[in-house]
Amino acid sequence: DPAAPPAAAPEAPWDPTTPLPAGTNLVSIVGTFGSIAYTPNPTPAAIGEKVIWKNDDVRMHHIMLDDGTDIGDVMPGQATAPIAVSVTAPTMYHCTIHPSMIGAINGDASLFDMPEAPEYDPGSYYSRAARGR
């Protein structure tokens, strides 16, 4: 039996200080709530193109495709390794740390059945803590 060819080495994370590689779509992580946490969302991508997530938020995130593909941790200011798009059907993803953060590669906004962002409550613990009280 001939030996199986070695597996391709995974790509390194993209360095945000360099130009975005050709044929690559950038998803910016901009928050921690719902479908508005990613931009653009959904992200259009053709078969063979790649997708990179860049964390423009102040918190760490962990991106996972809904099919179980683990994209990994993304620290503030950092980016993921590019992943290749293999289908044009909508591919959903989420942050495992902030489960309300949902996104899609391809598809349209009707994919997101999310409640509106919570209203500001000046009496809540988090609002008081932000004011130092």
BAKOL-968702 format. One record per atom (N, C-alpha, C, O): residue number from 1; chain; x, y, z. Coordinates in pm, whole numbers, plus 50000, padded with zeros to 5 digits. Each point is the difference from the previous one (the first is absolute). Last residue first. Layout:
REM residues N
     i   ch      c1      c2      c3
   NUM    A       X       Y       Z
...
This chain:
REM residues 133
     i   ch      c1      c2      c3
   133    A   47978   55303   54097
   133    A   49915   50000   50119
   133    A   49969   49862   50048
   133    A   49930   49983   50099
   132    A   50307   50207   49491
   132    A   50082   49996   50119
   132    A   49920   50003   50130
   132    A   50047   50049   50102
   131    A   49811   49922   49419
   131    A   50005   50137   50054
   131    A   50083   50006   50129
   131    A   50017   50108   50056
   130    A   49909   49478   49731
   130    A   50066   50083   49900
   130    A   50013   50145   50047
   130    A   50094   50070   49961
   129    A   49667   49622   50304
   129    A   50144   49971   50005
   129    A   50075   50087   49901
   129    A   50111   50047   50028
   128    A   49419   49973   49974
   128    A   50054   50063   50121
   128    A   50150   49980   50007
   128    A   50074   50092   50036
   127    A   49701   49690   49615
   127    A   49996   50145   49979
   127    A   50057   50073   50120
   127    A   50074   50097   49983
   126    A   49881   49438   50046
   126    A   50105   50034   49906
   126    A   50003   50150   49973
   126    A   50108   50058   49985
   125    A   49549   49763   50299
   125    A   50133   49987   50061
   125    A   50108   50050   49904
   125    A   50089   50074   50041
   124    A   49428   50136   49888
   124    A   50058   49867   50000
   124    A   50140   50001   50062
   124    A   50065   50104   50006
   123    A   49623   50275   49912
   123    A   50002   49939   50132
   123    A   50068   49864   50004
   123    A   50012   49941   50107
   122    A   49914   50332   49492
   122    A   50091   50071   50089
   122    A   50008   49939   50139
   122    A   50093   50031   50075
   121    A   49813   49757   49436
   121    A   49928   50007   50127
   121    A   50093   50067   50100
   121    A   50094   49938   50048
   120    A   49847   49983   49382
   120    A   50082   50049   50111
   120    A   49912   50013   50124
   120    A   49894   50062   49995
   119    A   49975   49578   49628
   119    A   49997   50143   50024
   119    A   50089   50035   50119
   119    A   50020   49918   50089
   118    A   50066   49654   49579
   118    A   49930   50043   50121
   118    A   50007   50150   50016
   118    A   50101   50064   49968
   117    A   49897   49718   49544
   117    A   50097   50020   50108
   117    A   49925   50048   50124
   117    A   49904   50075   49989
   116    A   49806   49637   49679
   116    A   50070   50127   49996
   116    A   50099   50007   50116
   116    A   49986   49928   50098
   115    A   49895   49587   49721
   115    A   49931   50111   50065
   115    A   50083   50128   49984
   115    A   50119   49994   49970
   114    A   49909   49616   49658
   114    A   50055   50041   50129
   114    A   49913   50109   50061
   114    A   49944   50083   49928
   113    A   50120   49591   49647
   113    A   49877   50019   50077
   113    A   50042   50033   50142
   113    A   49989   49919   50091
   112    A   50247   50049   49398
   112    A   50018   50039   50139
   112    A   49867   50029   50066
   112    A   49936   50102   49972
   111    A   50125   49787   49560
   111    A   50057   49887   50076
   111    A   50005   50028   50149
   111    A   50011   49907   50080
   110    A   49860   50411   49574
   110    A   49888   49920   50053
   110    A   50051   49878   50078
   110    A   49921   49936   50069
   109    A   50368   50373   49684
   109    A   49968   50038   50138
   109    A   49886   49919   50059
   109    A   49986   49995   50123
   108    A   50294   49768   49490
   108    A   49952   50138   50016
   108    A   49956   50021   50145
   108    A   50004   49908   50081
   107    A   50369   49749   49615
   107    A   49865   50012   50054
   107    A   49958   50146   50008
   107    A   50058   50086   49934
   106    A   50466   49762   50117
   106    A   49895   49989   49900
   106    A   49862   50005   50067
   106    A   49990   50004   50122
   105    A   50318   49917   50229
   105    A   50070   50020   49873
   105    A   49895   49967   49895
   105    A   49947   49889   49997
   104    A   49958   50275   50528
   104    A   49987   49909   49886
   104    A   50096   50041   49890
   104    A   50029   50118   49980
   103    A   49860   49938   50606
   103    A   50031   50055   49869
   103    A   49983   49894   49893
   103    A   49977   49883   50028
   102    A   49946   50270   50545
   102    A   49982   49906   49890
   102    A   50029   50069   49868
   102    A   49976   50120   49984
   101    A   50037   49931   50589
   101    A   50070   50048   49880
   101    A   49987   49895   49891
   101    A   50061   49893   50007
   100    A   49783   50033   50437
   100    A   49903   50077   49922
   100    A   50064   50053   49871
   100    A   49928   50040   49908
    99    A   50327   49707   50427
    99    A   49914   49922   49910
    99    A   49897   50079   49920
    99    A   49951   49951   49899
    98    A   50538   50119   50321
    98    A   49883   50088   50001
    98    A   49898   49938   49903
    98    A   49994   50040   49884
    97    A   50392   49716   50179
    97    A   50006   50074   50125
    97    A   49876   50087   50018
    97    A   49949   50016   50112
    96    A   50131   49733   49489
    96    A   49970   49906   50109
    96    A   50003   50069   50136
    96    A   49942   49948   50096
    95    A   49926   50249   49408
    95    A   50107   50010   50099
    95    A   49963   49907   50115
    95    A   49890   50011   50055
    94    A   49954   49912   49415
    94    A   49970   50069   50126
    94    A   50126   50010   50085
    94    A   50102   49937   49971
    93    A   49661   49930   49488
    93    A   50107   49992   50099
    93    A   49958   50079   50123
    93    A   49902   50074   49998
    92    A   49901   49696   49484
    92    A   49983   50077   50123
    92    A   50121   49981   50091
    92    A   50065   49895   49997
    91    A   49823   50080   49457
    91    A   50076   49930   50102
    91    A   49996   50087   50125
    91    A   50055   50110   50001
    90    A   49660   49842   49491
    90    A   50034   50071   50123
    90    A   50071   49909   50100
    90    A   49957   49887   50024
    89    A   50107   49996   49465
    89    A   49887   49998   50093
    89    A   50040   50077   50126
    89    A   50118   50004   50035
    88    A   50183   49898   49609
    88    A   49937   50131   49994
    88    A   49877   50006   50091
    88    A   49944   50107   50022
    87    A   50535   49595   50032
    87    A   49861   49997   49952
    87    A   49947   50143   49992
    87    A   50050   50090   50069
    86    A   50396   49818   50078
    86    A   49981   49883   49913
    86    A   49857   49986   49947
    86    A   49974   49915   49915
    85    A   50429   50449   50300
    85    A   49857   49981   49983
    85    A   49980   49886   49901
    85    A   50054   50002   49890
    84    A   50379   50093   50451
    84    A   49950   49996   49863
    84    A   49850   49973   49999
    84    A   49950   49919   50078
    83    A   50363   50342   50303
    83    A   49936   49871   49970
    83    A   49943   50008   49859
    83    A   49948   50104   49959
    82    A   50470   50166   50344
    82    A   49894   49996   49900
    82    A   49941   49860   49988
    82    A   50072   49900   50008
    81    A   50124   50282   50457
    81    A   50054   49948   49876
    81    A   49885   49999   49898
    81    A   49884   49986   50039
    80    A   50059   50376   50337
    80    A   50007   49855   49986
    80    A   50081   49964   49876
    80    A   50033   50086   49918
    79    A   50040   50372   50389
    79    A   49915   49941   49897
    79    A   50019   49849   49997
    79    A   50098   49947   50052
    78    A   49972   50525   50311
    78    A   50055   49886   49926
    78    A   49898   49948   49897
    78    A   49887   50046   49994
    77    A   50035   50312   50335
    77    A   50103   50043   49905
    77    A   50058   49889   49915
    77    A   50078   50027   49909
    76    A   49696   49811   50532
    76    A   49982   50135   49946
    76    A   50117   50040   49911
    76    A   50117   49983   50035
    75    A   49806   49498   49987
    75    A   50028   50103   50100
    75    A   49976   50138   49938
    75    A   50005   50014   49878
    74    A   49810   49482   50016
    74    A   50043   50120   49931
    74    A   50014   50109   50107
    74    A   49901   50051   50052
    73    A   50053   49362   49897
    73    A   50000   50125   50077
    73    A   50048   50115   49912
    73    A   50086   49983   49914
    72    A   49701   49591   49826
    72    A   50094   50028   50107
    72    A   49981   50134   50067
    72    A   49910   50078   49968
    71    A   49866   49603   49686
    71    A   50088   50101   49941
    71    A   50102   50046   50103
    71    A   50115   50026   49966
    70    A   49583   49511   49967
    70    A   50050   50094   50100
    70    A   50100   50095   49935
    70    A   50109   49959   49960
    69    A   49454   49724   49877
    69    A   50135   50042   49963
    69    A   50044   50111   50094
    69    A   49937   50105   50009
    68    A   49618   49695   49989
    68    A   50100   49949   50094
    68    A   50143   50036   49966
    68    A   50090   49971   50078
    67    A   49486   50169   49706
    67    A   50023   49858   49968
    67    A   50106   49938   50092
    67    A   50034   49883   49984
    66    A   49845   50584   50033
    66    A   49895   49918   50058
    66    A   50014   49852   49966
    66    A   49937   49916   50063
    65    A   50492   50411   49986
    65    A   49892   49978   49904
    65    A   49896   49909   50063
    65    A   50033   49916   50084
    64    A   50291   50412   50201
    64    A   49976   49861   49960
    64    A   49888   49998   49897
    64    A   49896   50064   50018
    63    A   50465   50292   50291
    63    A   49910   49979   49888
    63    A   49991   49851   49966
    63    A   50100   49930   49991
    62    A   50023   50415   50435
    62    A   50035   49866   49950
    62    A   49897   49964   49894
    62    A   49883   49977   50031
    61    A   50334   50500   50239
    61    A   49888   49923   49945
    61    A   50053   49865   49953
    61    A   50120   49984   49976
    60    A   50024   50476   50368
    60    A   50036   49881   49923
    60    A   49872   49932   49953
    60    A   49898   50002   50069
    59    A   50103   50534   50015
    59    A   49994   49871   50070
    59    A   50049   49888   49908
    59    A   49995   50011   49878
    58    A   49948   50454   49993
    58    A   50096   50003   50111
    58    A   50003   49869   50077
    58    A   50079   49986   50094
    57    A   49817   50092   49358
    57    A   49934   50020   50128
    57    A   50108   50000   50109
    57    A   50117   49974   49971
    56    A   49936   49923   49557
    56    A   50008   50144   50024
    56    A   49928   50038   50128
    56    A   49972   50118   50024
    55    A   50230   49422   49713
    55    A   49936   50048   50123
    55    A   50028   50149   50019
    55    A   50109   50039   50041
    54    A   49848   49621   49511
    54    A   50092   50089   50072
    54    A   49924   50058   50118
    54    A   49887   50048   49986
    53    A   50076   49509   49641
    53    A   49935   50081   50103
    53    A   50108   50083   50070
    53    A   50101   49946   50044
    52    A   49855   49811   49440
    52    A   50081   50028   50119
    52    A   49915   50083   50095
    52    A   49929   50091   49957
    51    A   50019   49577   49564
    51    A   49942   50091   50099
    51    A   50094   50009   50118
    51    A   50053   49899   50047
    50    A   49965   49958   49380
    50    A   50028   49972   50140
    50    A   49934   50106   50088
    50    A   49965   50109   49954
    49    A   49942   49645   49524
    49    A   50047   50117   50074
    49    A   50022   49961   50144
    49    A   49962   49891   50043
    48    A   49859   49791   49667
    48    A   50141   50020   49974
    48    A   50056   50125   50065
    48    A   50121   50011   50019
    47    A   49365   49981   49880
    47    A   50078   49877   50019
    47    A   50145   50028   49958
    47    A   50025   50058   49895
    46    A   49718   50373   50258
    46    A   49985   49898   49896
    46    A   50085   49878   50034
    46    A   50094   50008   50079
    45    A   49661   50397   50234
    45    A   50125   49935   49960
    45    A   49969   49891   49898
    45    A   49904   49925   50015
    44    A   49870   50505   50335
    44    A   49995   49927   49872
    44    A   50137   49941   49967
    44    A   50103   50066   50017
    43    A   49663   50044   50471
    43    A   50117   50031   49918
    43    A   49990   49923   49869
    43    A   49997   49877   50003
    42    A   49591   50307   50349
    42    A   50090   49892   49958
    42    A   50112   50051   49909
    42    A   49991   50107   49940
    41    A   50039   50172   50297
    41    A   49931   49879   50043
    41    A   49862   49998   49938
    41    A   49916   50086   50028
    40    A   50621   50177   49972
    40    A   49861   49993   49959
    40    A   49939   49868   50046
    40    A   50071   49902   50023
    39    A   50099   50214   50325
    39    A   49973   50080   49882
    39    A   50099   49966   49889
    39    A   50119   49994   50029
    38    A   49656   49844   50499
    38    A   50090   49976   49888
    38    A   49963   50094   49886
    38    A   49883   50031   49979
    37    A   49869   49966   50425
    37    A   50136   49986   50054
    37    A   50103   49980   49889
    37    A   50120   50015   50025
    36    A   49388   50007   49943
    36    A   50070   50127   49978
    36    A   50143   49997   50053
    36    A   50073   50099   49989
    35    A   49606   49540   50059
    35    A   50056   50004   49865
    35    A   50072   50130   49972
    35    A   50074   50009   49901
    34    A   49882   49863   50617
    34    A   49922   49967   49882
    34    A   50073   50010   49869
    34    A   50123   49992   49994
    33    A   50136   50208   50408
    33    A   49858   49966   50004
    33    A   49943   49976   49861
    33    A   50005   50086   49913
    32    A   50450   50075   50235
    32    A   49975   49872   50066
    32    A   49853   49959   49999
    32    A   49963   49907   50071
    31    A   50410   50403   49594
    31    A   49919   50005   50122
    31    A   49977   49862   50056
    31    A   50067   49904   49963
    30    A   50176   50194   49626
    30    A   49986   50137   50049
    30    A   49919   50010   50129
    30    A   49977   50110   50050
    29    A   50322   49576   49562
    29    A   49924   49978   50124
    29    A   49994   50136   50069
    29    A   50104   50055   50037
    28    A   49962   49825   49423
    28    A   50047   50074   50116
    28    A   49908   49970   50118
    28    A   49878   50011   49990
    27    A   50271   49738   49530
    27    A   49889   50021   50092
    27    A   50059   50069   50122
    27    A   50090   49947   50065
    26    A   50080   49977   49393
    26    A   50026   50033   50139
    26    A   49870   50021   50074
    26    A   49913   50076   49956
    25    A   50280   49641   49585
    25    A   49893   50084   50053
    25    A   50024   50020   50148
    25    A   50023   49904   50073
    24    A   50291   49957   49464
    24    A   49969   49979   50141
    24    A   49896   50102   50045
    24    A   50009   50118   49966
    23    A   50243   49844   49604
    23    A   49903   49892   50009
    23    A   49959   49970   50144
    23    A   49949   49891   50028
    22    A   50509   50348   49942
    22    A   49901   49999   49892
    22    A   49906   49882   50017
    22    A   50043   49892   50042
    21    A   50194   50306   50399
    21    A   50033   49921   49880
    21    A   49887   50005   49897
    21    A   49883   50008   50036
    20    A   50227   50393   50305
    20    A   49914   49883   49995
    20    A   50033   49920   49874
    20    A   50004   50058   49892
    19    A   50379   50250   50335
    19    A   49881   50008   49916
    19    A   49920   49869   50005
    19    A   50056   49892   50018
    18    A   50225   50225   50417
    18    A   50032   49976   49859
    18    A   49872   50011   49917
    18    A   49889   49992   50054
    17    A   50122   50034   50424
    17    A   50084   50112   49956
    17    A   50041   49985   49854
    17    A   50067   50087   49946
    16    A   49669   49581   50305
    16    A   49923   50119   49959
    16    A   50084   50120   49958
    16    A   49946   50097   49948
    15    A   50143   49364   50021
    15    A   50058   50113   50073
    15    A   49929   50126   49953
    15    A   50020   50044   49887
    14    A   49802   49425   50121
    14    A   50033   50116   49919
    14    A   50053   50110   50090
    14    A   49946   50025   50108
    13    A   50105   49444   50012
    13    A   49909   50113   50010
    13    A   50049   50116   49914
    13    A   50120   50020   49983
    12    A   50030   49507   49847
    12    A   50026   50083   50118
    12    A   49893   50109   50007
    12    A   49943   50038   49898
    11    A   49969   49474   49871
    11    A   50052   50133   49974
    11    A   50020   50075   50131
    11    A   49929   49977   50098
    10    A   50116   49481   49862
    10    A   49900   50106   50014
    10    A   50063   50136   49974
    10    A   50119   50021   50028
     9    A   50062   49535   49729
     9    A   50019   50075   50124
     9    A   49893   50107   50011
     9    A   49967   50065   49901
     8    A   49954   49471   49835
     8    A   50050   50137   49979
     8    A   50012   50070   50135
     8    A   49915   49984   50087
     7    A   50139   49482   49875
     7    A   49896   50102   50007
     7    A   50064   50138   49980
     7    A   50114   50025   50040
     6    A   50109   49531   49738
     6    A   49989   50072   50127
     6    A   49890   50106   49993
     6    A   49973   50055   49894
     5    A   49983   49497   49817
     5    A   50078   50125   49997
     5    A   49985   50072   50133
     5    A   49896   49989   50066
     4    A   50083   49477   49915
     4    A   49912   50115   49977
     4    A   50085   50127   49996
     4    A   50098   50011   50073
     3    A   50107   49509   49780
     3    A   49974   50083   50118
     3    A   49910   50117   49962
     3    A   50009   50054   49890
     2    A   49973   49468   49853
     2    A   50078   50126   50002
     2    A   49960   50081   50123
     2    A   49885   49998   50044
     1    A   50104   49460   49920
     1    A   49916   50119   50000
     1    A   50088   50125   50000
     1    A   50093   50012   50080
